[in-house]
Amino acid sequence: MSNNVTAPYARAAAHINAGGNLVRGKNITSVSRPETGKYIITVATTIKASESVVLASIDRSGAWGTEALAGIPGNPPDDHTFIVWTGKDGGASNQPFHFMVP
């Protein structure tokens, strides 16, 4: 994984493309896209999802009017995993986005 982001006030940060590939990041262990518009992001073990807030925003190259929703999966495999959904008007679509755990 490419971890080449300087983000002094973020514990984890990433730019992820629509295909689910990490473009650049900080403290990102893995990224996957198991289905359309659903991205699973695992961060370094020093970051506990249960004690964090998470932010996601569609990249400017994404389709106009799309949204990104971020959180912790309902049944997480560990305490270092986050989920991001992207889509428009209630329908899932693959979109590039930025992710951050401050």
Helices and strands as residue ranges (DSSP letters): E 12-16, E 22-26, E 28-35, E 38-43, G 49-51, E 55-58, E 67-71, E 81-88, E 91-92, E 97-101
